[in-house]
Amino acid sequence: MGGYRFRWDIIPQNIDFLMTGLQQTLTISAITLCLALLGGLVIALLDMSRFPPLRFIGVAIGEVVRNTPILVQLLWIYYVLPMSLGINLDAWTALVIGLSIYSSAFIAEVYRAGIQAVPVGHREAAQVLGLSAIQTFTRIVLPQAVRLTLPPLAANFVQLIKYSSLGAVISVSEITRRGMELSASTFRPLEIFTFIAVVYFLICWPLAMSIRFWERRMSRR
């Protein structure tokens, strides 16, 4: 490593600054997940609609979002919307909207797979009992689909935590951005970004292991 000497004291001296960034990271991830859960359900229902125009809208949204880079989408929302439509968004709001739309497209596929996995016989039994289409969906199909989709939805939350680091590009003060600012002022990138990598790992790895354990338990039932 040449003349570079690792300084352990850099992190304790700036821990409050970094932890406020981590708080932003977790807040952004949680809000985005809530919005993406709703947005994904809307896209999934459009995608499975019996009406071709609605189905086309759902498919188009999903294909466009899933097949373009998330970073490009964030930059488009933050820089292009003000220029083209006059919609001015602060960086924090642009990040939340961008991540929500991107995650919604993938969560929609999770919902669709879960809904389609519910046996047709359950729907037919609900119809025999006189339940309407809405009642059948909300009381019979949706509860079963939610149970099937919980592990992949949790996996999407792990992805959201990592994707939130892209906010650094548009100056959102999450932990990665705080690390960039601190590195620029202290010239200690090794210590700072090693610490940030460890923080992400300590958050994401236990969640990922929990999801795998959960999936194994469900597969045995």
MIKE-990374 format. One record per residue: z, y, x of N, C-alpha, C in turn. Coordinates in Angstrom, 2 decimals. Atoms other than C-alpha are relative to their C-alpha. Last residue first. Example, Ala and Ser with C-alpha at 12.3 -4.5 7.8 and 13.67 -1.06 7.14 Angstrom:
<vexkols>
<<-0.06 -1.19 -0.82> <7.14 -1.06 13.67> <0.73 1.09 -0.77>>,
<<0.00 -1.19 0.89> <7.80 -4.50 12.30> <0.00 1.20 0.90>>,
</vexkols>
This chain:
<vexkols>
<<-0.38 0.11 1.41> <3.97 -26.99 -44.87> <-1.14 -0.59 -0.82>>,
<<-0.68 1.27 0.24> <3.32 -27.74 -41.21> <0.36 -0.21 -1.46>>,
<<1.00 1.08 -0.06> <0.70 -24.98 -40.86> <0.62 -1.36 -0.28>>,
<<0.78 0.01 1.25> <3.26 -22.42 -42.07> <-0.99 -1.15 -0.02>>,
<<-0.86 0.44 1.10> <5.68 -23.31 -39.27> <-0.77 -0.09 -1.31>>,
<<-0.26 1.44 -0.16> <2.96 -23.10 -36.64> <0.85 -0.53 -1.13>>,
<<1.21 0.73 0.36> <1.80 -19.72 -37.97> <0.19 -1.50 0.12>>,
<<0.16 -0.08 1.46> <5.34 -18.32 -37.84> <-1.20 -0.81 -0.46>>,
<<-1.02 0.89 0.56> <5.82 -19.49 -34.26> <-0.11 -0.06 -1.51>>,
<<0.42 1.37 -0.30> <2.54 -17.87 -33.27> <0.98 -1.02 -0.58>>,
<<1.14 0.31 0.87> <3.52 -14.63 -35.04> <-0.47 -1.43 0.22>>,
<<-0.54 0.22 1.34> <6.91 -14.59 -33.34> <-1.11 -0.38 -0.98>>,
<<-0.64 1.32 0.00> <5.25 -15.03 -29.95> <0.56 -0.34 -1.38>>,
<<1.06 1.01 -0.07> <2.94 -12.08 -30.63> <0.57 -1.41 -0.03>>,
<<0.67 0.04 1.29> <5.86 -9.91 -31.75> <-1.08 -1.07 -0.03>>,
<<-0.86 0.68 0.98> <7.87 -10.86 -28.66> <-0.63 -0.08 -1.39>>,
<<-0.11 1.44 -0.28> <4.84 -9.98 -26.47> <0.95 -0.71 -0.96>>,
<<1.07 0.81 0.57> <4.02 -6.65 -28.12> <0.19 -1.50 0.21>>,
<<0.14 -0.17 1.45> <7.20 -4.65 -27.60> <-0.97 -1.03 -0.57>>,
<<-1.27 0.37 0.63> <8.24 -5.87 -24.15> <-0.02 0.19 -1.51>>,
<<-0.16 1.46 -0.04> <4.61 -5.77 -23.04> <1.27 -0.44 -0.72>>,
<<0.93 0.61 0.96> <4.10 -2.20 -24.19> <0.18 -1.51 -0.05>>,
<<-0.48 -0.36 1.35> <7.25 -1.13 -22.33> <-0.90 -0.61 -1.06>>,
<<-1.14 0.87 0.31> <6.19 -3.04 -19.19> <0.53 0.28 -1.40>>,
<<0.55 1.33 0.24> <2.81 -1.27 -19.19> <1.11 -0.99 -0.38>>,
<<0.63 -0.04 1.33> <4.58 2.08 -19.56> <-0.59 -1.36 -0.36>>,
<<-1.05 -0.04 1.01> <6.85 1.30 -16.59> <-0.60 -0.04 -1.41>>,
<<-0.60 1.33 -0.02> <3.90 0.29 -14.44> <1.09 -0.08 -1.06>>,
<<0.85 0.86 0.83> <2.17 3.47 -15.57> <0.43 -1.46 0.07>>,
<<0.06 -0.41 1.40> <5.03 5.64 -14.36> <-0.81 -0.97 -0.84>>,
<<-1.26 0.20 0.69> <5.92 3.90 -11.11> <-0.13 0.25 -1.50>>,
<<-0.39 1.42 -0.08> <2.36 3.60 -9.86> <1.26 -0.27 -0.80>>,
<<0.63 0.82 1.05> <1.24 7.02 -11.14> <0.45 -1.46 0.02>>,
<<-0.57 1.34 -0.14> <3.78 9.00 -9.04> <-0.60 -0.93 -1.07>>,
<<0.86 0.77 -0.91> <2.03 12.33 -8.43> <0.58 -1.38 0.29>>,
<<-0.83 0.63 -1.03> <4.99 14.10 -10.09> <-0.81 -0.73 1.06>>,
<<-0.98 -0.93 -0.55> <3.20 16.66 -12.28> <0.83 -0.58 1.14>>,
<<0.67 -1.18 -0.56> <0.00 14.75 -12.99> <0.98 0.95 0.66>>,
<<0.67 0.40 -1.24> <1.90 11.48 -13.41> <-0.66 1.19 0.68>>,
<<-1.04 0.16 -1.01> <4.20 13.10 -15.97> <-0.60 -0.39 1.35>>,
<<-0.52 -1.33 -0.34> <1.26 14.36 -18.00> <1.04 -0.09 1.11>>,
<<1.05 -0.75 -0.71> <-0.49 10.99 -17.88> <0.50 1.37 0.44>>,
<<0.12 0.55 -1.34> <2.73 9.16 -18.78> <-1.05 0.73 0.83>>,
<<-1.15 -0.49 -0.74> <3.32 11.47 -21.72> <-0.05 -0.52 1.44>>,
<<0.27 -1.41 -0.32> <-0.21 10.69 -22.87> <1.15 0.60 0.78>>,
<<1.02 0.00 -1.04> <0.53 6.97 -22.62> <-0.35 1.42 0.42>>,
<<-0.57 0.32 -1.30> <3.81 7.38 -24.50> <-1.04 0.00 1.12>>,
<<-0.62 1.32 0.00> <2.40 9.27 -27.46> <0.33 -0.39 1.44>>,
<<-1.12 0.20 -0.93> <1.86 13.02 -27.26> <0.70 -1.34 -0.19>>,
<<-1.15 0.33 0.83> <-1.59 13.11 -28.88> <1.15 -0.41 0.93>>,
<<-1.24 -0.76 -0.27> <-3.92 14.82 -26.43> <1.11 -0.21 -1.01>>,
<<0.09 -1.24 0.78> <-7.30 13.59 -27.74> <1.34 0.76 0.02>>,
<<1.30 -0.63 -0.25> <-7.72 10.93 -25.05> <-0.14 1.33 -0.74>>,
<<-0.08 -0.79 -1.23> <-4.01 10.10 -25.09> <-1.29 0.75 0.26>>,
<<-0.34 -1.38 0.34> <-4.42 9.02 -28.70> <0.11 0.89 1.21>>,
<<1.24 -0.79 -0.04> <-6.15 5.94 -27.34> <0.25 1.45 -0.40>>,
<<0.10 -0.64 -1.32> <-2.65 4.59 -26.65> <-1.28 0.83 0.14>>,
<<-0.56 -1.35 0.08> <-2.36 3.97 -30.40> <-0.08 0.73 1.34>>,
<<1.07 -0.97 0.25> <-4.73 1.03 -29.92> <0.54 1.43 -0.05>>,
<<0.78 -0.18 -1.23> <-1.91 -0.99 -28.33> <-1.10 1.04 -0.18>>,
<<-0.89 -0.57 -1.01> <0.51 -0.51 -31.21> <-0.78 0.27 1.29>>,
<<-0.15 -1.43 0.27> <-2.33 -1.08 -33.65> <0.89 0.68 1.04>>,
<<1.19 -0.69 -0.49> <-3.17 -4.43 -32.06> <0.11 1.51 -0.19>>,
<<-0.07 0.04 -1.47> <0.40 -5.62 -32.58> <-1.19 0.73 0.60>>,
<<-0.98 -1.01 -0.38> <0.18 -4.48 -36.20> <0.17 0.06 1.52>>,
<<0.67 -1.31 0.03> <-3.03 -6.46 -36.59> <0.95 1.12 0.36>>,
<<0.79 -0.09 -1.24> <-1.17 -9.58 -35.49> <-0.74 1.33 0.07>>,
<<-0.95 -0.32 -1.07> <1.33 -8.96 -38.29> <-0.72 0.13 1.34>>,
<<-0.35 -1.41 0.18> <-1.57 -8.88 -40.73> <1.00 0.45 1.05>>,
<<1.05 -0.85 -0.58> <-2.84 -12.15 -39.26> <0.24 1.49 -0.20>>,
<<0.12 0.12 -1.46> <0.57 -13.78 -39.90> <-1.13 0.84 0.60>>,
<<-1.06 -0.67 -0.74> <1.03 -12.28 -43.40> <-0.11 -0.18 1.52>>,
<<0.50 -1.04 -0.91> <-2.38 -13.28 -44.76> <1.07 0.66 0.85>>,
<<0.95 0.54 -0.97> <-1.54 -16.61 -46.38> <-0.40 1.02 1.06>>,
<<-0.69 1.01 -0.82> <1.59 -15.31 -48.09> <-0.92 -0.55 1.08>>,
<<-0.89 -0.72 -0.92> <-0.29 -12.22 -49.28> <0.72 -0.98 0.92>>,
<<0.81 -0.55 -1.09> <-3.06 -14.38 -50.74> <0.87 0.70 1.02>>,
<<0.37 1.10 -0.89> <-0.57 -16.38 -52.80> <-0.79 0.49 1.20>>,
<<-1.19 0.53 -0.68> <1.03 -13.24 -54.25> <-0.32 -1.15 0.96>>,
<<-0.52 -0.87 -1.05> <-2.43 -11.67 -54.85> <1.26 -0.54 0.68>>,
<<0.81 0.02 -1.23> <-4.02 -14.57 -56.74> <0.68 0.78 1.13>>,
<<0.32 1.34 -0.51> <-1.47 -15.38 -59.43> <-0.66 0.05 1.37>>,
<<-1.10 0.94 0.16> <0.37 -12.30 -60.71> <-0.27 -1.36 0.66>>,
<<-1.28 -0.53 -0.47> <-1.81 -9.38 -59.56> <1.12 -1.04 -0.03>>,
<<0.05 -0.44 -1.40> <-5.19 -11.12 -59.74> <1.38 0.40 0.50>>,
<<0.25 1.16 -0.85> <-4.58 -13.08 -62.91> <0.03 0.38 1.47>>,
<<-1.24 0.77 -0.07> <-3.03 -10.05 -64.57> <-0.15 -1.23 0.89>>,
<<-0.95 -0.78 -0.81> <-6.08 -7.94 -63.70> <1.31 -0.76 0.15>>,
<<0.46 0.06 -1.39> <-8.49 -10.60 -64.97> <0.97 0.73 0.93>>,
<<1.19 -0.80 -0.26> <-6.49 -10.99 -68.18> <-0.39 -0.11 1.46>>,
<<-0.20 -1.16 -0.85> <-4.04 -13.83 -68.68> <-1.32 0.73 0.20>>,
<<0.29 -1.25 0.68> <-4.63 -16.10 -71.66> <0.24 1.24 0.83>>,
<<-1.26 -0.53 0.53> <-2.96 -19.25 -70.36> <-0.17 1.36 -0.68>>,
<<-0.37 0.86 1.12> <-6.40 -20.81 -69.98> <1.27 0.50 -0.68>>,
<<0.87 -0.36 1.11> <-7.40 -17.85 -67.83> <0.32 -0.82 -1.25>>,
<<-0.45 -1.30 0.50> <-4.41 -18.41 -65.58> <-0.83 0.44 -1.19>>,
<<-1.22 0.25 0.76> <-5.31 -22.09 -65.24> <0.54 1.29 -0.60>>,
<<0.40 0.60 1.27> <-8.84 -21.11 -64.22> <1.21 -0.28 -0.88>>,
<<0.58 -1.06 0.83> <-7.51 -18.80 -61.55> <-0.36 -0.54 -1.38>>,
<<-1.10 -0.89 0.37> <-5.26 -21.51 -60.18> <-0.49 1.14 -0.88>>,
<<-0.73 0.58 1.13> <-8.11 -24.01 -60.27> <1.16 0.86 -0.45>>,
<<0.62 -0.47 1.22> <-10.16 -21.74 -58.02> <0.74 -0.50 -1.24>>,
<<0.81 0.98 0.75> <-7.74 -22.46 -55.20> <-0.54 0.57 -1.31>>,
<<-0.77 0.41 1.18> <-6.55 -19.36 -53.29> <-0.87 -0.94 -0.83>>,
<<-0.68 1.27 -0.29> <-8.45 -19.34 -49.98> <0.85 -0.48 -1.16>>,
<<0.94 1.10 0.21> <-10.89 -16.71 -51.27> <0.64 -1.36 0.26>>,
<<0.31 0.08 1.43> <-8.04 -14.23 -51.61> <-0.91 -1.19 -0.29>>,
<<-1.17 0.47 0.73> <-6.77 -14.93 -48.10> <-0.26 -0.17 -1.48>>,
<<-0.20 1.42 -0.32> <-10.21 -14.69 -46.51> <1.20 -0.57 -0.76>>,
<<1.08 0.75 0.66> <-10.88 -11.42 -48.31> <0.16 -1.49 0.25>>,
<<-0.25 0.09 1.45> <-7.51 -10.01 -47.32> <-1.05 -0.89 -0.67>>,
<<-1.17 0.85 0.15> <-8.06 -10.83 -43.64> <0.32 -0.20 -1.48>>,
<<0.46 1.37 -0.22> <-11.57 -9.39 -43.78> <1.15 -0.99 -0.14>>,
<<0.77 0.39 1.18> <-10.19 -6.20 -45.33> <-0.50 -1.43 0.12>>,
<<-0.96 0.54 0.97> <-7.62 -6.08 -42.51> <-0.71 -0.42 -1.28>>,
<<-0.37 1.35 -0.45> <-10.51 -5.69 -40.09> <1.00 -0.64 -0.95>>,
<<1.20 0.84 0.01> <-12.10 -2.73 -41.88> <0.32 -1.44 0.41>>,
<<0.30 0.39 1.38> <-8.71 -1.20 -42.64> <-1.18 -0.95 -0.05>>,
<<-0.79 1.18 0.34> <-7.83 -1.24 -38.94> <-0.29 -0.49 -1.41>>,
<<0.41 1.12 -0.85> <-10.69 1.11 -38.07> <0.76 -1.28 -0.37>>,
<<1.33 0.44 0.43> <-10.03 3.40 -41.01> <-0.44 -1.22 0.78>>,
<<-0.13 0.58 1.34> <-6.30 3.60 -40.28> <-1.35 -0.54 -0.49>>,
<<-0.56 1.34 -0.14> <-6.84 4.11 -36.54> <0.10 -0.69 -1.35>>,
<<0.93 0.86 -0.72> <-9.15 7.05 -37.18> <0.50 -1.42 0.12>>,
<<1.14 0.28 0.88> <-6.95 8.62 -39.85> <-0.96 -0.97 0.69>>,
<<-0.47 0.84 1.10> <-3.80 8.33 -37.72> <-1.15 -0.39 -0.92>>,
<<-0.29 1.33 -0.53> <-5.58 9.65 -34.63> <0.42 -0.95 -1.11>>,
<<1.28 0.66 -0.30> <-7.12 12.58 -36.50> <0.23 -1.41 0.52>>,
<<0.60 0.43 1.28> <-3.71 13.46 -37.96> <-1.32 -0.73 0.23>>,
<<-0.84 1.05 0.56> <-2.09 13.56 -34.51> <-0.60 -0.56 -1.29>>,
<<0.25 1.25 -0.71> <-4.98 15.51 -32.95> <0.79 -1.16 -0.61>>,
<<-0.73 0.03 -1.28> <-4.90 18.28 -35.54> <-0.15 -1.39 0.60>>,
<<-1.15 0.89 -0.05> <-7.66 18.17 -38.10> <0.71 0.15 1.33>>,
<<-0.76 -0.11 -1.24> <-10.19 20.86 -38.97> <1.26 -0.86 -0.07>>,
<<-1.32 0.60 0.22> <-12.69 19.89 -41.64> <0.75 0.00 1.32>>,
<<-1.01 -1.04 0.02> <-15.62 22.31 -41.37> <1.41 -0.51 -0.27>>,
<<-0.50 -0.19 1.37> <-18.06 19.59 -42.37> <1.05 1.10 -0.10>>,
<<0.98 0.33 1.04> <-20.32 19.30 -39.31> <0.47 0.32 -1.41>>,
<<1.31 -0.62 -0.22> <-18.43 21.06 -36.52> <-0.93 -0.21 -1.18>>,
<<-0.10 -1.48 0.09> <-14.88 20.32 -37.69> <-1.35 0.68 0.13>>,
<<-0.32 -0.46 1.37> <-15.86 16.69 -38.44> <0.16 1.51 -0.09>>,
<<1.21 -0.20 0.79> <-17.54 16.24 -35.05> <0.30 0.51 -1.40>>,
<<0.90 -1.06 -0.47> <-14.62 16.78 -32.66> <-1.16 0.30 -0.95>>,
<<-0.71 -1.15 -0.56> <-11.59 14.88 -33.99> <-0.93 1.16 0.35>>,
<<-0.90 -0.62 0.99> <-13.28 12.45 -36.36> <0.60 1.29 0.54>>,
<<0.83 -0.53 1.09> <-16.17 11.74 -33.97> <0.88 0.72 -1.02>>,
<<0.62 -1.23 -0.50> <-13.82 11.36 -31.00> <-0.85 0.66 -1.08>>,
<<-1.05 -1.01 -0.14> <-11.74 8.86 -32.93> <-0.58 1.33 0.45>>,
<<-0.40 -0.43 1.34> <-14.83 6.93 -34.03> <1.07 1.09 0.07>>,
<<1.07 -0.87 0.50> <-16.17 6.84 -30.47> <0.35 0.51 -1.39>>,
<<-0.12 -1.28 -0.72> <-12.84 5.46 -29.28> <-1.05 0.98 -0.47>>,
<<-1.06 -0.81 0.60> <-12.89 2.81 -32.01> <0.15 1.34 0.70>>,
<<-1.26 -0.06 -0.76> <-16.21 1.49 -30.77> <1.01 0.92 -0.66>>,
<<0.03 -1.19 -0.86> <-18.82 0.82 -33.48> <1.34 0.11 0.71>>,
<<1.03 0.13 -1.03> <-19.49 -2.56 -35.08> <-0.25 1.28 0.78>>,
<<-0.28 1.12 -0.91> <-16.32 -2.96 -37.13> <-0.98 -0.07 1.17>>,
<<-1.26 -0.21 -0.73> <-16.58 0.51 -38.66> <0.23 -1.11 1.02>>,
<<0.11 -1.18 -0.87> <-20.25 0.28 -39.63> <1.25 0.15 0.86>>,
<<0.93 0.28 -1.10> <-20.00 -3.28 -40.94> <-0.09 1.18 0.97>>,
<<-0.52 1.00 -0.92> <-16.88 -2.68 -43.01> <-0.89 -0.22 1.21>>,
<<-1.16 -0.57 -0.71> <-18.07 0.54 -44.57> <0.51 -0.97 1.05>>,
<<0.48 -1.03 -0.93> <-21.47 -0.95 -45.41> <1.15 0.59 0.81>>,
<<0.62 0.66 -1.15> <-19.98 -4.12 -46.93> <-0.43 1.03 1.05>>,
<<-1.02 0.74 -0.76> <-17.65 -2.17 -49.19> <-0.56 -0.64 1.25>>,
<<-0.87 -0.99 -0.64> <-20.33 0.32 -50.27> <1.04 -0.71 0.88>>,
<<0.75 -0.59 -1.11> <-22.84 -2.48 -50.94> <0.86 1.00 0.76>>,
<<0.02 1.00 -1.08> <-20.28 -4.36 -53.04> <-0.73 0.54 1.22>>,
<<-1.33 0.03 -0.60> <-19.69 -1.23 -55.11> <0.06 -0.97 1.17>>,
<<-0.24 -1.27 -0.71> <-23.42 -0.77 -55.70> <1.36 0.04 0.69>>,
<<0.70 -0.18 -1.29> <-23.92 -4.53 -56.37> <0.24 1.34 0.68>>,
<<0.98 -1.07 0.17> <-21.25 -4.82 -59.10> <-0.67 0.30 1.34>>,
<<1.18 0.57 0.67> <-19.49 -8.18 -58.99> <-1.11 1.03 -0.17>>,
<<0.31 -0.47 1.34> <-17.03 -6.78 -56.44> <-1.25 -0.68 -0.56>>,
<<0.08 1.16 0.90> <-16.01 -8.89 -53.47> <-0.36 0.38 -1.44>>,
<<0.86 1.02 -0.61> <-16.74 -6.22 -50.83> <-0.19 -1.20 -0.92>>,
<<1.38 -0.47 0.11> <-15.27 -3.51 -53.05> <-0.97 -1.06 0.51>>,
<<0.34 0.07 1.42> <-12.07 -5.53 -53.41> <-1.43 0.50 -0.24>>,
<<0.17 1.41 0.36> <-11.92 -6.08 -49.64> <-0.42 -0.15 -1.46>>,
<<1.28 0.46 -0.56> <-12.53 -2.38 -48.93> <-0.26 -1.45 -0.39>>,
<<1.10 -0.66 0.72> <-9.73 -1.36 -51.30> <-1.35 -0.49 0.50>>,
<<0.08 0.61 1.33> <-7.34 -3.95 -49.86> <-1.14 0.61 -0.81>>,
<<0.62 1.32 -0.13> <-8.12 -2.82 -46.32> <-0.14 -0.69 -1.34>>,
<<1.44 -0.16 -0.19> <-7.40 0.79 -47.22> <-0.72 -1.32 0.10>>,
<<0.59 -0.47 1.26> <-3.99 -0.09 -48.63> <-1.51 0.12 0.11>>,
<<-0.22 1.06 0.99> <-2.95 -2.19 -45.64> <-0.61 0.38 -1.34>>,
<<1.05 1.02 -0.19> <-4.58 0.36 -43.33> <0.17 -1.16 -0.97>>,
<<1.27 -0.50 0.53> <-2.43 3.18 -44.71> <-1.10 -1.05 0.10>>,
<<-0.15 -0.18 1.45> <0.79 1.23 -44.17> <-1.31 0.47 -0.63>>,
<<-0.01 1.32 0.62> <-0.34 0.08 -40.71> <0.09 0.11 -1.52>>,
<<1.37 0.50 0.02> <-1.25 3.63 -39.70> <-0.07 -1.37 -0.67>>,
<<0.71 -0.74 1.05> <2.19 4.90 -40.64> <-1.43 -0.53 -0.15>>,
<<-0.55 0.38 1.30> <3.88 2.17 -38.58> <-0.74 0.69 -1.15>>,
<<0.37 1.39 0.31> <1.61 2.58 -35.54> <0.48 -0.40 -1.39>>,
<<1.44 0.02 0.30> <1.92 6.38 -35.52> <-0.42 -1.41 -0.42>>,
<<0.18 -0.70 1.27> <5.71 6.15 -35.71> <-1.46 -0.04 -0.44>>,
<<-0.45 0.89 1.07> <5.83 3.51 -32.96> <-0.17 0.63 -1.38>>,
<<0.85 1.19 0.03> <3.71 5.58 -30.58> <0.38 -0.90 -1.17>>,
<<1.26 -0.38 0.63> <5.54 8.81 -31.43> <-0.92 -1.21 -0.14>>,
<<-0.31 -0.22 1.42> <8.86 7.17 -30.62> <-1.25 0.40 -0.78>>,
<<-0.06 1.33 0.62> <7.36 5.92 -27.37> <0.32 0.11 -1.48>>,
<<1.37 0.48 0.15> <6.41 9.49 -26.48> <-0.04 -1.37 -0.65>>,
<<0.51 -0.76 1.15> <9.98 10.63 -27.13> <-1.47 -0.36 -0.26>>,
<<-0.45 0.64 1.23> <11.00 7.76 -24.85> <-0.41 0.78 -1.25>>,
<<0.83 1.16 0.31> <8.85 9.06 -22.00> <0.40 -0.64 -1.33>>,
<<1.37 -0.47 0.23> <10.45 12.51 -21.94> <-0.90 -1.15 -0.42>>,
<<-0.01 -0.66 1.32> <13.93 11.02 -22.30> <-1.41 0.47 -0.37>>,
<<-0.02 1.00 1.08> <13.28 8.60 -19.41> <-0.03 0.65 -1.38>>,
<<0.90 -0.48 1.05> <12.21 11.29 -16.95> <0.00 -0.91 -1.23>>,
<<-0.01 -1.46 0.06> <14.90 11.04 -14.27> <-0.82 0.55 -1.17>>,
<<-1.25 -0.51 0.57> <15.46 7.37 -15.00> <0.04 1.52 -0.15>>,
<<-0.12 0.35 1.42> <11.72 6.70 -14.43> <1.33 0.46 -0.60>>,
<<0.92 -0.80 0.81> <11.28 8.59 -11.15> <0.20 -0.27 -1.49>>,
<<-0.73 -1.05 0.71> <14.40 7.07 -9.56> <-0.88 0.83 -0.92>>,
<<-0.59 0.50 1.24> <12.68 3.79 -8.66> <0.64 1.11 -0.83>>,
<<-1.22 -0.73 0.31> <10.46 5.44 -6.07> <0.54 -0.43 -1.36>>,
<<-0.38 0.10 1.41> <7.86 3.09 -4.57> <1.34 0.69 -0.23>>,
<<-1.32 0.59 0.17> <6.74 4.30 -1.16> <0.40 0.05 -1.46>>,
<<-0.59 -0.23 1.33> <3.03 4.92 -0.57> <1.33 -0.74 -0.10>>,
<<-1.22 -0.78 -0.11> <2.22 5.04 3.14> <0.69 0.26 -1.31>>,
<<0.09 -1.15 -0.88> <-0.33 2.24 3.03> <1.34 0.70 0.10>>,
<<0.00 -1.21 0.81> <0.00 0.00 0.00> <0.00 1.26 0.85>>,
</vexkols>
